[in-house]
Amino acid sequence: MDKLRAFLAGREGNNDNRNILQAANEASTLGWGTRVKGFIACMVLGLGCSILGVCGLFIPKIGIILFIVFYTFGNICSLASTMFLMGPVKQLKRMCDKTRAFATVVMITCLVLTLCAAFWWKIFALSLVFVIMQAIAFLWYGLSYIPFARDAILKFFSMMCTMCMK
């Protein structure tokens, strides 16, 4: 649409020198109120799915599959909710920072492996292991946004280990 406006206004300058990330960022600009509403909606949906998954765990025969699907989908929605606050490009850049890259890779890998173990390999014990790893990876990823939180957790556990060794 902008190209059409520029052409009709007589400004035919080639504006294709921007990269795809800039184009995506410009296309996804939202007002602050809309961003907050999107964040809240995705976060509530994510938490609701996670809680629903835990409740579905007690249904005989299909409970484990419901738990895996809802819990994984809840984590994906919760992760997507932060994209509303920062924008998708900035969020993806922050996910790939050197302090978060490992946590991001582990988290996404656990999300995928959870679903693979449940539906493709049909090993439910392994899928539960991946759900636990998914929760730990999501927590570790979230702690990377709080300054010195990871260091405090590591120091706490090392202190606890040294106390247990004595």
Helices and strands as residue ranges (DSSP letters): H 2-8, H 20-27, H 32-56, H 63-86, H 88-95, H 101-115, I 116-120, H 124-143, H 149-165
